[in-house]
Amino acid sequence: MAARRPTIRELIRQRRRFVGRRQELAAFRENFAVPPEDAAHHFLFHVRCDAGVGKTTLLRQLENTAREHRALTAYVDESVHSVPEVMAAISAQFAGQGHPLKSFDKLLATYRQRRHAALEPGPAAFG
């Protein structure tokens, strides 16, 4: 009996090579050589495109490059629904890399407490 030939999808998964996006990777990598004081230095890279074109793979490559340069990284996707949640996710990721944002975390906790108190129903008015 002849062995089953792998599908294209299976072959792609087996190879797991990263192709394309050379310009984006080069721009990101070259940015580490630009001093932060230089106006040409970028502090934020935003990746956006259609589903299924390799954003996650590109982001992994960018993250690996950043970590090679000892930069902090954070990843947030559409599963995070508010600015405070985004900020909390970034803070948690920085803490996981050994750089906790203690002052920020205290401020965020205070914000959440006050927001919760503001949204709680008060005592019913009886007249």
VOBA-629943 format. One record per atom (N, C-alpha, C): residue number from 1; x, y, z; atom name. Coordinates in nm, 2 decimals. Layout:
residues N
<r num="NUM" px="X" py="Y" pz="Z" atomo="CA"/>
...
This chain:
residues 127
<r num="1" px="0.08" py="-0.12" pz="0.00" atomo="N"/>
<r num="1" px="0.00" py="0.00" pz="0.00" atomo="CA"/>
<r num="1" px="0.09" py="0.12" pz="0.00" atomo="C"/>
<r num="2" px="0.06" py="0.22" pz="-0.09" atomo="N"/>
<r num="2" px="0.14" py="0.34" pz="-0.10" atomo="CA"/>
<r num="2" px="0.11" py="0.43" pz="0.02" atomo="C"/>
<r num="3" px="0.22" py="0.50" pz="0.06" atomo="N"/>
<r num="3" px="0.20" py="0.60" pz="0.18" atomo="CA"/>
<r num="3" px="0.12" py="0.72" pz="0.13" atomo="C"/>
<r num="4" px="0.04" py="0.77" pz="0.22" atomo="N"/>
<r num="4" px="-0.04" py="0.89" pz="0.19" atomo="CA"/>
<r num="4" px="0.06" py="1.01" pz="0.18" atomo="C"/>
<r num="5" px="0.03" py="1.09" pz="0.07" atomo="N"/>
<r num="5" px="0.11" py="1.21" pz="0.05" atomo="CA"/>
<r num="5" px="0.06" py="1.32" pz="0.15" atomo="C"/>
<r num="6" px="0.15" py="1.40" pz="0.21" atomo="N"/>
<r num="6" px="0.10" py="1.50" pz="0.30" atomo="CA"/>
<r num="6" px="0.03" py="1.61" pz="0.22" atomo="C"/>
<r num="7" px="-0.06" py="1.68" pz="0.28" atomo="N"/>
<r num="7" px="-0.13" py="1.79" pz="0.22" atomo="CA"/>
<r num="7" px="-0.04" py="1.91" pz="0.22" atomo="C"/>
<r num="8" px="-0.07" py="2.01" pz="0.14" atomo="N"/>
<r num="8" px="0.01" py="2.14" pz="0.14" atomo="CA"/>
<r num="8" px="0.01" py="2.20" pz="0.28" atomo="C"/>
<r num="9" px="-0.11" py="2.20" pz="0.34" atomo="N"/>
<r num="9" px="-0.11" py="2.26" pz="0.48" atomo="CA"/>
<r num="9" px="-0.02" py="2.18" pz="0.57" atomo="C"/>
<r num="10" px="-0.01" py="2.05" pz="0.57" atomo="N"/>
<r num="10" px="0.08" py="1.97" pz="0.65" atomo="CA"/>
<r num="10" px="0.22" py="2.01" pz="0.62" atomo="C"/>
<r num="11" px="0.25" py="2.02" pz="0.49" atomo="N"/>
<r num="11" px="0.39" py="2.05" pz="0.45" atomo="CA"/>
<r num="11" px="0.43" py="2.19" pz="0.51" atomo="C"/>
<r num="12" px="0.34" py="2.29" pz="0.50" atomo="N"/>
<r num="12" px="0.37" py="2.42" pz="0.55" atomo="CA"/>
<r num="12" px="0.39" py="2.42" pz="0.70" atomo="C"/>
<r num="13" px="0.31" py="2.35" pz="0.77" atomo="N"/>
<r num="13" px="0.32" py="2.34" pz="0.92" atomo="CA"/>
<r num="13" px="0.46" py="2.27" pz="0.95" atomo="C"/>
<r num="14" px="0.50" py="2.17" pz="0.88" atomo="N"/>
<r num="14" px="0.62" py="2.10" pz="0.90" atomo="CA"/>
<r num="14" px="0.74" py="2.19" pz="0.89" atomo="C"/>
<r num="15" px="0.74" py="2.28" pz="0.79" atomo="N"/>
<r num="15" px="0.85" py="2.36" pz="0.76" atomo="CA"/>
<r num="15" px="0.86" py="2.48" pz="0.85" atomo="C"/>
<r num="16" px="0.75" py="2.54" pz="0.89" atomo="N"/>
<r num="16" px="0.74" py="2.65" pz="0.98" atomo="CA"/>
<r num="16" px="0.85" py="2.76" pz="0.96" atomo="C"/>
<r num="17" px="0.88" py="2.78" pz="0.83" atomo="N"/>
<r num="17" px="0.98" py="2.88" pz="0.80" atomo="CA"/>
<r num="17" px="0.90" py="3.01" pz="0.78" atomo="C"/>
<r num="18" px="0.97" py="3.12" pz="0.82" atomo="N"/>
<r num="18" px="0.91" py="3.25" pz="0.80" atomo="CA"/>
<r num="18" px="0.96" py="3.31" pz="0.67" atomo="C"/>
<r num="19" px="0.87" py="3.35" pz="0.59" atomo="N"/>
<r num="19" px="0.90" py="3.41" pz="0.46" atomo="CA"/>
<r num="19" px="0.83" py="3.54" pz="0.44" atomo="C"/>
<r num="20" px="0.90" py="3.63" pz="0.37" atomo="N"/>
<r num="20" px="0.84" py="3.76" pz="0.34" atomo="CA"/>
<r num="20" px="0.86" py="3.86" pz="0.46" atomo="C"/>
<r num="21" px="0.80" py="3.97" pz="0.44" atomo="N"/>
<r num="21" px="0.81" py="4.08" pz="0.54" atomo="CA"/>
<r num="21" px="0.95" py="4.12" pz="0.58" atomo="C"/>
<r num="22" px="1.04" py="4.11" pz="0.48" atomo="N"/>
<r num="22" px="1.18" py="4.15" pz="0.50" atomo="CA"/>
<r num="22" px="1.20" py="4.30" pz="0.53" atomo="C"/>
<r num="23" px="1.12" py="4.38" pz="0.46" atomo="N"/>
<r num="23" px="1.13" py="4.52" pz="0.48" atomo="CA"/>
<r num="23" px="1.09" py="4.56" pz="0.62" atomo="C"/>
<r num="24" px="0.98" py="4.50" pz="0.67" atomo="N"/>
<r num="24" px="0.92" py="4.53" pz="0.80" atomo="CA"/>
<r num="24" px="1.02" py="4.49" pz="0.91" atomo="C"/>
<r num="25" px="1.08" py="4.37" pz="0.89" atomo="N"/>
<r num="25" px="1.17" py="4.32" pz="0.99" atomo="CA"/>
<r num="25" px="1.30" py="4.40" pz="0.99" atomo="C"/>
<r num="26" px="1.35" py="4.44" pz="0.87" atomo="N"/>
<r num="26" px="1.47" py="4.52" pz="0.86" atomo="CA"/>
<r num="26" px="1.45" py="4.66" pz="0.93" atomo="C"/>
<r num="27" px="1.33" py="4.72" pz="0.90" atomo="N"/>
<r num="27" px="1.30" py="4.85" pz="0.96" atomo="CA"/>
<r num="27" px="1.30" py="4.84" pz="1.11" atomo="C"/>
<r num="28" px="1.24" py="4.73" pz="1.16" atomo="N"/>
<r num="28" px="1.23" py="4.71" pz="1.31" atomo="CA"/>
<r num="28" px="1.37" py="4.69" pz="1.37" atomo="C"/>
<r num="29" px="1.45" py="4.61" pz="1.30" atomo="N"/>
<r num="29" px="1.58" py="4.58" pz="1.35" atomo="CA"/>
<r num="29" px="1.67" py="4.70" pz="1.35" atomo="C"/>
<r num="30" px="1.66" py="4.78" pz="1.24" atomo="N"/>
<r num="30" px="1.74" py="4.90" pz="1.22" atomo="CA"/>
<r num="30" px="1.71" py="5.00" pz="1.33" atomo="C"/>
<r num="31" px="1.58" py="5.00" pz="1.37" atomo="N"/>
<r num="31" px="1.54" py="5.10" pz="1.47" atomo="CA"/>
<r num="31" px="1.62" py="5.09" pz="1.60" atomo="C"/>
<r num="32" px="1.67" py="4.98" pz="1.63" atomo="N"/>
<r num="32" px="1.75" py="4.96" pz="1.76" atomo="CA"/>
<r num="32" px="1.88" py="5.03" pz="1.75" atomo="C"/>
<r num="33" px="1.93" py="5.06" pz="1.63" atomo="N"/>
<r num="33" px="2.05" py="5.14" pz="1.61" atomo="CA"/>
<r num="33" px="2.03" py="5.29" pz="1.62" atomo="C"/>
<r num="34" px="1.91" py="5.33" pz="1.62" atomo="N"/>
<r num="34" px="1.87" py="5.48" pz="1.62" atomo="CA"/>
<r num="34" px="1.85" py="5.52" pz="1.77" atomo="C"/>
<r num="35" px="1.93" py="5.62" pz="1.81" atomo="N"/>
<r num="35" px="1.91" py="5.66" pz="1.95" atomo="CA"/>
<r num="35" px="1.77" py="5.71" pz="1.98" atomo="C"/>
<r num="36" px="1.72" py="5.68" pz="2.10" atomo="N"/>
<r num="36" px="1.58" py="5.73" pz="2.13" atomo="CA"/>
<r num="36" px="1.56" py="5.88" pz="2.12" atomo="C"/>
<r num="37" px="1.67" py="5.95" pz="2.14" atomo="N"/>
<r num="37" px="1.66" py="6.10" pz="2.13" atomo="CA"/>
<r num="37" px="1.64" py="6.15" pz="1.98" atomo="C"/>
<r num="38" px="1.68" py="6.06" pz="1.89" atomo="N"/>
<r num="38" px="1.67" py="6.10" pz="1.75" atomo="CA"/>
<r num="38" px="1.52" py="6.09" pz="1.70" atomo="C"/>
<r num="39" px="1.48" py="6.19" pz="1.63" atomo="N"/>
<r num="39" px="1.34" py="6.20" pz="1.59" atomo="CA"/>
<r num="39" px="1.30" py="6.08" pz="1.49" atomo="C"/>
<r num="40" px="1.40" py="6.02" pz="1.44" atomo="N"/>
<r num="40" px="1.37" py="5.90" pz="1.35" atomo="CA"/>
<r num="40" px="1.35" py="5.77" pz="1.42" atomo="C"/>
<r num="41" px="1.37" py="5.77" pz="1.56" atomo="N"/>
<r num="41" px="1.35" py="5.65" pz="1.64" atomo="CA"/>
<r num="41" px="1.20" py="5.63" pz="1.66" atomo="C"/>
<r num="42" px="1.16" py="5.51" pz="1.64" atomo="N"/>
<r num="42" px="1.01" py="5.48" pz="1.66" atomo="CA"/>
<r num="42" px="1.00" py="5.40" pz="1.79" atomo="C"/>
<r num="43" px="0.90" py="5.44" pz="1.87" atomo="N"/>
<r num="43" px="0.88" py="5.38" pz="2.00" atomo="CA"/>
<r num="43" px="0.76" py="5.28" pz="1.99" atomo="C"/>
<r num="44" px="0.69" py="5.28" pz="1.89" atomo="N"/>
<r num="44" px="0.57" py="5.20" pz="1.87" atomo="CA"/>
<r num="44" px="0.56" py="5.15" pz="1.73" atomo="C"/>
<r num="45" px="0.54" py="5.02" pz="1.72" atomo="N"/>
<r num="45" px="0.51" py="4.96" pz="1.59" atomo="CA"/>
<r num="45" px="0.37" py="4.89" pz="1.59" atomo="C"/>
<r num="46" px="0.29" py="4.93" pz="1.50" atomo="N"/>
<r num="46" px="0.15" py="4.88" pz="1.49" atomo="CA"/>
<r num="46" px="0.14" py="4.78" pz="1.38" atomo="C"/>
<r num="47" px="0.09" py="4.66" pz="1.40" atomo="N"/>
<r num="47" px="0.08" py="4.56" pz="1.29" atomo="CA"/>
<r num="47" px="-0.07" py="4.54" pz="1.27" atomo="C"/>
<r num="48" px="-0.11" py="4.57" pz="1.15" atomo="N"/>
<r num="48" px="-0.26" py="4.55" pz="1.11" atomo="CA"/>
<r num="48" px="-0.27" py="4.51" pz="0.97" atomo="C"/>
<r num="49" px="-0.35" py="4.40" pz="0.95" atomo="N"/>
<r num="49" px="-0.38" py="4.36" pz="0.81" atomo="CA"/>
<r num="49" px="-0.49" py="4.25" pz="0.82" atomo="C"/>
<r num="50" px="-0.53" py="4.20" pz="0.70" atomo="N"/>
<r num="50" px="-0.64" py="4.11" pz="0.70" atomo="CA"/>
<r num="50" px="-0.60" py="3.98" pz="0.77" atomo="C"/>
<r num="51" px="-0.70" py="3.91" pz="0.81" atomo="N"/>
<r num="51" px="-0.69" py="3.78" pz="0.88" atomo="CA"/>
<r num="51" px="-0.62" py="3.68" pz="0.79" atomo="C"/>
<r num="52" px="-0.53" py="3.60" pz="0.85" atomo="N"/>
<r num="52" px="-0.47" py="3.49" pz="0.78" atomo="CA"/>
<r num="52" px="-0.35" py="3.52" pz="0.70" atomo="C"/>
<r num="53" px="-0.29" py="3.64" pz="0.71" atomo="N"/>
<r num="53" px="-0.18" py="3.67" pz="0.63" atomo="CA"/>
<r num="53" px="-0.05" py="3.67" pz="0.70" atomo="C"/>
<r num="54" px="-0.05" py="3.63" pz="0.83" atomo="N"/>
<r num="54" px="0.08" py="3.61" pz="0.90" atomo="CA"/>
<r num="54" px="0.11" py="3.71" pz="1.00" atomo="C"/>
<r num="55" px="0.01" py="3.78" pz="1.06" atomo="N"/>
<r num="55" px="0.04" py="3.88" pz="1.16" atomo="CA"/>
<r num="55" px="0.11" py="3.82" pz="1.28" atomo="C"/>
<r num="56" px="0.05" py="3.71" pz="1.33" atomo="N"/>
<r num="56" px="0.10" py="3.65" pz="1.45" atomo="CA"/>
<r num="56" px="0.25" py="3.60" pz="1.43" atomo="C"/>
<r num="57" px="0.28" py="3.54" pz="1.32" atomo="N"/>
<r num="57" px="0.41" py="3.50" pz="1.29" atomo="CA"/>
<r num="57" px="0.51" py="3.62" pz="1.28" atomo="C"/>
<r num="58" px="0.46" py="3.73" pz="1.22" atomo="N"/>
<r num="58" px="0.54" py="3.85" pz="1.21" atomo="CA"/>
<r num="58" px="0.57" py="3.90" pz="1.35" atomo="C"/>
<r num="59" px="0.46" py="3.91" pz="1.43" atomo="N"/>
<r num="59" px="0.48" py="3.96" pz="1.57" atomo="CA"/>
<r num="59" px="0.58" py="3.87" pz="1.65" atomo="C"/>
<r num="60" px="0.57" py="3.74" pz="1.63" atomo="N"/>
<r num="60" px="0.67" py="3.66" pz="1.70" atomo="CA"/>
<r num="60" px="0.81" py="3.69" pz="1.66" atomo="C"/>
<r num="61" px="0.83" py="3.71" pz="1.53" atomo="N"/>
<r num="61" px="0.96" py="3.75" pz="1.48" atomo="CA"/>
<r num="61" px="1.01" py="3.89" pz="1.54" atomo="C"/>
<r num="62" px="0.92" py="3.98" pz="1.54" atomo="N"/>
<r num="62" px="0.95" py="4.11" pz="1.60" atomo="CA"/>
<r num="62" px="0.98" py="4.10" pz="1.74" atomo="C"/>
<r num="63" px="0.90" py="4.02" pz="1.82" atomo="N"/>
<r num="63" px="0.93" py="4.01" pz="1.96" atomo="CA"/>
<r num="63" px="1.07" py="3.94" pz="1.98" atomo="C"/>
<r num="64" px="1.10" py="3.84" pz="1.90" atomo="N"/>
<r num="64" px="1.23" py="3.78" pz="1.92" atomo="CA"/>
<r num="64" px="1.34" py="3.88" pz="1.89" atomo="C"/>
<r num="65" px="1.33" py="3.96" pz="1.79" atomo="N"/>
<r num="65" px="1.43" py="4.06" pz="1.76" atomo="CA"/>
<r num="65" px="1.44" py="4.16" pz="1.88" atomo="C"/>
<r num="66" px="1.33" py="4.20" pz="1.93" atomo="N"/>
<r num="66" px="1.33" py="4.30" pz="2.04" atomo="CA"/>
<r num="66" px="1.39" py="4.24" pz="2.16" atomo="C"/>
<r num="67" px="1.36" py="4.12" pz="2.19" atomo="N"/>
<r num="67" px="1.43" py="4.06" pz="2.31" atomo="CA"/>
<r num="67" px="1.58" py="4.03" pz="2.29" atomo="C"/>
<r num="68" px="1.62" py="4.01" pz="2.17" atomo="N"/>
<r num="68" px="1.76" py="4.00" pz="2.14" atomo="CA"/>
<r num="68" px="1.83" py="4.13" pz="2.17" atomo="C"/>
<r num="69" px="1.76" py="4.24" pz="2.16" atomo="N"/>
<r num="69" px="1.81" py="4.37" pz="2.19" atomo="CA"/>
<r num="69" px="1.77" py="4.42" pz="2.33" atomo="C"/>
<r num="70" px="1.73" py="4.32" pz="2.41" atomo="N"/>
<r num="70" px="1.69" py="4.34" pz="2.55" atomo="CA"/>
<r num="70" px="1.58" py="4.45" pz="2.57" atomo="C"/>
<r num="71" px="1.49" py="4.46" pz="2.48" atomo="N"/>
<r num="71" px="1.38" py="4.55" pz="2.49" atomo="CA"/>
<r num="71" px="1.26" py="4.48" pz="2.55" atomo="C"/>
<r num="72" px="1.18" py="4.56" pz="2.62" atomo="N"/>
<r num="72" px="1.06" py="4.50" pz="2.68" atomo="CA"/>
<r num="72" px="0.95" py="4.49" pz="2.57" atomo="C"/>
<r num="73" px="0.87" py="4.39" pz="2.57" atomo="N"/>
<r num="73" px="0.77" py="4.37" pz="2.47" atomo="CA"/>
<r num="73" px="0.64" py="4.35" pz="2.54" atomo="C"/>
<r num="74" px="0.53" py="4.38" pz="2.47" atomo="N"/>
<r num="74" px="0.40" py="4.35" pz="2.51" atomo="CA"/>
<r num="74" px="0.31" py="4.33" pz="2.39" atomo="C"/>
<r num="75" px="0.22" py="4.24" pz="2.40" atomo="N"/>
<r num="75" px="0.13" py="4.20" pz="2.29" atomo="CA"/>
<r num="75" px="-0.01" py="4.21" pz="2.34" atomo="C"/>
<r num="76" px="-0.10" py="4.28" pz="2.27" atomo="N"/>
<r num="76" px="-0.24" py="4.30" pz="2.30" atomo="CA"/>
<r num="76" px="-0.32" py="4.28" pz="2.17" atomo="C"/>
<r num="77" px="-0.42" py="4.20" pz="2.18" atomo="N"/>
<r num="77" px="-0.50" py="4.18" pz="2.06" atomo="CA"/>
<r num="77" px="-0.65" py="4.22" pz="2.09" atomo="C"/>
<r num="78" px="-0.74" py="4.18" pz="2.00" atomo="N"/>
<r num="78" px="-0.88" py="4.23" pz="2.01" atomo="CA"/>
<r num="78" px="-0.95" py="4.16" pz="2.12" atomo="C"/>
<r num="79" px="-0.89" py="4.07" pz="2.19" atomo="N"/>
<r num="79" px="-0.96" py="4.01" pz="2.31" atomo="CA"/>
<r num="79" px="-0.96" py="4.10" pz="2.43" atomo="C"/>
<r num="80" px="-0.88" py="4.21" pz="2.42" atomo="N"/>
<r num="80" px="-0.88" py="4.31" pz="2.53" atomo="CA"/>
<r num="80" px="-0.97" py="4.42" pz="2.49" atomo="C"/>
<r num="81" px="-1.07" py="4.46" pz="2.57" atomo="N"/>
<r num="81" px="-1.17" py="4.55" pz="2.53" atomo="CA"/>
<r num="81" px="-1.18" py="4.69" pz="2.58" atomo="C"/>
<r num="82" px="-1.08" py="4.73" pz="2.66" atomo="N"/>
<r num="82" px="-1.09" py="4.87" pz="2.71" atomo="CA"/>
<r num="82" px="-0.94" py="4.91" pz="2.74" atomo="C"/>
<r num="83" px="-0.93" py="5.04" pz="2.75" atomo="N"/>
<r num="83" px="-0.80" py="5.10" pz="2.77" atomo="CA"/>
<r num="83" px="-0.74" py="5.05" pz="2.90" atomo="C"/>
<r num="84" px="-0.82" py="5.05" pz="3.01" atomo="N"/>
<r num="84" px="-0.76" py="5.00" pz="3.14" atomo="CA"/>
<r num="84" px="-0.71" py="4.85" pz="3.13" atomo="C"/>
<r num="85" px="-0.79" py="4.77" pz="3.05" atomo="N"/>
<r num="85" px="-0.75" py="4.63" pz="3.03" atomo="CA"/>
<r num="85" px="-0.62" py="4.62" pz="2.95" atomo="C"/>
<r num="86" px="-0.61" py="4.70" pz="2.85" atomo="N"/>
<r num="86" px="-0.49" py="4.71" pz="2.77" atomo="CA"/>
<r num="86" px="-0.37" py="4.74" pz="2.86" atomo="C"/>
<r num="87" px="-0.39" py="4.85" pz="2.94" atomo="N"/>
<r num="87" px="-0.28" py="4.89" pz="3.02" atomo="CA"/>
<r num="87" px="-0.24" py="4.79" pz="3.13" atomo="C"/>
<r num="88" px="-0.34" py="4.72" pz="3.18" atomo="N"/>
<r num="88" px="-0.32" py="4.61" pz="3.28" atomo="CA"/>
<r num="88" px="-0.24" py="4.50" pz="3.21" atomo="C"/>
<r num="89" px="-0.28" py="4.46" pz="3.09" atomo="N"/>
<r num="89" px="-0.21" py="4.35" pz="3.02" atomo="CA"/>
<r num="89" px="-0.07" py="4.39" pz="2.99" atomo="C"/>
<r num="90" px="-0.04" py="4.51" pz="2.95" atomo="N"/>
<r num="90" px="0.10" py="4.55" pz="2.92" atomo="CA"/>
<r num="90" px="0.18" py="4.55" pz="3.05" atomo="C"/>
<r num="91" px="0.12" py="4.60" pz="3.16" atomo="N"/>
<r num="91" px="0.19" py="4.60" pz="3.29" atomo="CA"/>
<r num="91" px="0.22" py="4.46" pz="3.33" atomo="C"/>
<r num="92" px="0.13" py="4.37" pz="3.32" atomo="N"/>
<r num="92" px="0.15" py="4.23" pz="3.36" atomo="CA"/>
<r num="92" px="0.26" py="4.16" pz="3.28" atomo="C"/>
<r num="93" px="0.27" py="4.20" pz="3.15" atomo="N"/>
<r num="93" px="0.37" py="4.14" pz="3.06" atomo="CA"/>
<r num="93" px="0.51" py="4.20" pz="3.10" atomo="C"/>
<r num="94" px="0.51" py="4.33" pz="3.13" atomo="N"/>
<r num="94" px="0.64" py="4.39" pz="3.17" atomo="CA"/>
<r num="94" px="0.69" py="4.33" pz="3.30" atomo="C"/>
<r num="95" px="0.59" py="4.30" pz="3.39" atomo="N"/>
<r num="95" px="0.63" py="4.24" pz="3.52" atomo="CA"/>
<r num="95" px="0.68" py="4.10" pz="3.50" atomo="C"/>
<r num="96" px="0.62" py="4.03" pz="3.41" atomo="N"/>
<r num="96" px="0.67" py="3.90" pz="3.37" atomo="CA"/>
<r num="96" px="0.81" py="3.90" pz="3.31" atomo="C"/>
<r num="97" px="0.86" py="4.01" pz="3.26" atomo="N"/>
<r num="97" px="0.99" py="4.02" pz="3.21" atomo="CA"/>
<r num="97" px="1.09" py="4.09" pz="3.31" atomo="C"/>
<r num="98" px="1.04" py="4.10" pz="3.43" atomo="N"/>
<r num="98" px="1.13" py="4.15" pz="3.54" atomo="CA"/>
<r num="98" px="1.12" py="4.30" pz="3.56" atomo="C"/>
<r num="99" px="1.02" py="4.36" pz="3.50" atomo="N"/>
<r num="99" px="1.01" py="4.51" pz="3.51" atomo="CA"/>
<r num="99" px="0.87" py="4.55" pz="3.56" atomo="C"/>
<r num="100" px="0.84" py="4.52" pz="3.68" atomo="N"/>
<r num="100" px="0.70" py="4.55" pz="3.73" atomo="CA"/>
<r num="100" px="0.68" py="4.71" pz="3.73" atomo="C"/>
<r num="101" px="0.56" py="4.75" pz="3.71" atomo="N"/>
<r num="101" px="0.52" py="4.89" pz="3.71" atomo="CA"/>
<r num="101" px="0.44" py="4.91" pz="3.83" atomo="C"/>
<r num="102" px="0.50" py="4.91" pz="3.95" atomo="N"/>
<r num="102" px="0.43" py="4.91" pz="4.08" atomo="CA"/>
<r num="102" px="0.35" py="5.03" pz="4.10" atomo="C"/>
<r num="103" px="0.40" py="5.15" pz="4.07" atomo="N"/>
<r num="103" px="0.32" py="5.27" pz="4.08" atomo="CA"/>
<r num="103" px="0.20" py="5.27" pz="3.99" atomo="C"/>
<r num="104" px="0.22" py="5.23" pz="3.87" atomo="N"/>
<r num="104" px="0.11" py="5.22" pz="3.78" atomo="CA"/>
<r num="104" px="0.00" py="5.12" pz="3.83" atomo="C"/>
<r num="105" px="0.05" py="5.01" pz="3.87" atomo="N"/>
<r num="105" px="-0.05" py="4.90" pz="3.92" atomo="CA"/>
<r num="105" px="-0.13" py="4.96" pz="4.04" atomo="C"/>
<r num="106" px="-0.07" py="5.03" pz="4.13" atomo="N"/>
<r num="106" px="-0.14" py="5.09" pz="4.24" atomo="CA"/>
<r num="106" px="-0.25" py="5.19" pz="4.19" atomo="C"/>
<r num="107" px="-0.21" py="5.27" pz="4.09" atomo="N"/>
<r num="107" px="-0.30" py="5.37" pz="4.03" atomo="CA"/>
<r num="107" px="-0.42" py="5.30" pz="3.96" atomo="C"/>
<r num="108" px="-0.39" py="5.19" pz="3.89" atomo="N"/>
<r num="108" px="-0.49" py="5.11" pz="3.82" atomo="CA"/>
<r num="108" px="-0.59" py="5.05" pz="3.93" atomo="C"/>
<r num="109" px="-0.53" py="5.00" pz="4.04" atomo="N"/>
<r num="109" px="-0.62" py="4.94" pz="4.14" atomo="CA"/>
<r num="109" px="-0.71" py="5.05" pz="4.20" atomo="C"/>
<r num="110" px="-0.66" py="5.17" pz="4.22" atomo="N"/>
<r num="110" px="-0.74" py="5.28" pz="4.27" atomo="CA"/>
<r num="110" px="-0.85" py="5.32" pz="4.17" atomo="C"/>
<r num="111" px="-0.81" py="5.32" pz="4.05" atomo="N"/>
<r num="111" px="-0.91" py="5.35" pz="3.94" atomo="CA"/>
<r num="111" px="-1.02" py="5.25" pz="3.94" atomo="C"/>
<r num="112" px="-0.99" py="5.12" pz="3.95" atomo="N"/>
<r num="112" px="-1.09" py="5.02" pz="3.94" atomo="CA"/>
<r num="112" px="-1.18" py="5.03" pz="4.07" atomo="C"/>
<r num="113" px="-1.12" py="5.05" pz="4.18" atomo="N"/>
<r num="113" px="-1.20" py="5.06" pz="4.30" atomo="CA"/>
<r num="113" px="-1.30" py="5.18" pz="4.29" atomo="C"/>
<r num="114" px="-1.25" py="5.29" pz="4.25" atomo="N"/>
<r num="114" px="-1.34" py="5.41" pz="4.24" atomo="CA"/>
<r num="114" px="-1.45" py="5.39" pz="4.13" atomo="C"/>
<r num="115" px="-1.41" py="5.33" pz="4.02" atomo="N"/>
<r num="115" px="-1.50" py="5.30" pz="3.91" atomo="CA"/>
<r num="115" px="-1.61" py="5.21" pz="3.96" atomo="C"/>
<r num="116" px="-1.57" py="5.10" pz="4.03" atomo="N"/>
<r num="116" px="-1.67" py="5.01" pz="4.09" atomo="CA"/>
<r num="116" px="-1.76" py="5.08" pz="4.19" atomo="C"/>
<r num="117" px="-1.71" py="5.17" pz="4.27" atomo="N"/>
<r num="117" px="-1.79" py="5.24" pz="4.37" atomo="CA"/>
<r num="117" px="-1.89" py="5.33" pz="4.30" atomo="C"/>
<r num="118" px="-1.84" py="5.39" pz="4.19" atomo="N"/>
<r num="118" px="-1.93" py="5.49" pz="4.12" atomo="CA"/>
<r num="118" px="-2.04" py="5.42" pz="4.04" atomo="C"/>
<r num="119" px="-2.02" py="5.29" pz="4.01" atomo="N"/>
<r num="119" px="-2.12" py="5.21" pz="3.94" atomo="CA"/>
<r num="119" px="-2.22" py="5.14" pz="4.03" atomo="C"/>
<r num="120" px="-2.18" py="5.13" pz="4.16" atomo="N"/>
<r num="120" px="-2.27" py="5.06" pz="4.25" atomo="CA"/>
<r num="120" px="-2.40" py="5.14" pz="4.27" atomo="C"/>
<r num="121" px="-2.51" py="5.07" pz="4.27" atomo="N"/>
<r num="121" px="-2.63" py="5.14" pz="4.30" atomo="CA"/>
<r num="121" px="-2.63" py="5.19" pz="4.45" atomo="C"/>
<r num="122" px="-2.68" py="5.32" pz="4.46" atomo="N"/>
<r num="122" px="-2.68" py="5.38" pz="4.60" atomo="CA"/>
<r num="122" px="-2.81" py="5.33" pz="4.67" atomo="C"/>
<r num="123" px="-2.82" py="5.38" pz="4.79" atomo="N"/>
<r num="123" px="-2.94" py="5.34" pz="4.87" atomo="CA"/>
<r num="123" px="-3.07" py="5.40" pz="4.80" atomo="C"/>
<r num="124" px="-3.17" py="5.32" pz="4.80" atomo="N"/>
<r num="124" px="-3.30" py="5.36" pz="4.73" atomo="CA"/>
<r num="124" px="-3.36" py="5.48" pz="4.81" atomo="C"/>
<r num="125" px="-3.41" py="5.57" pz="4.74" atomo="N"/>
<r num="125" px="-3.47" py="5.69" pz="4.80" atomo="CA"/>
<r num="125" px="-3.62" py="5.66" pz="4.83" atomo="C"/>
<r num="126" px="-3.66" py="5.67" pz="4.95" atomo="N"/>
<r num="126" px="-3.80" py="5.65" pz="4.98" atomo="CA"/>
<r num="126" px="-3.86" py="5.78" pz="5.03" atomo="C"/>
<r num="127" px="-3.97" py="5.81" pz="4.98" atomo="N"/>
<r num="127" px="-4.03" py="5.94" pz="5.01" atomo="CA"/>
<r num="127" px="-4.16" py="5.94" pz="5.07" atomo="C"/>
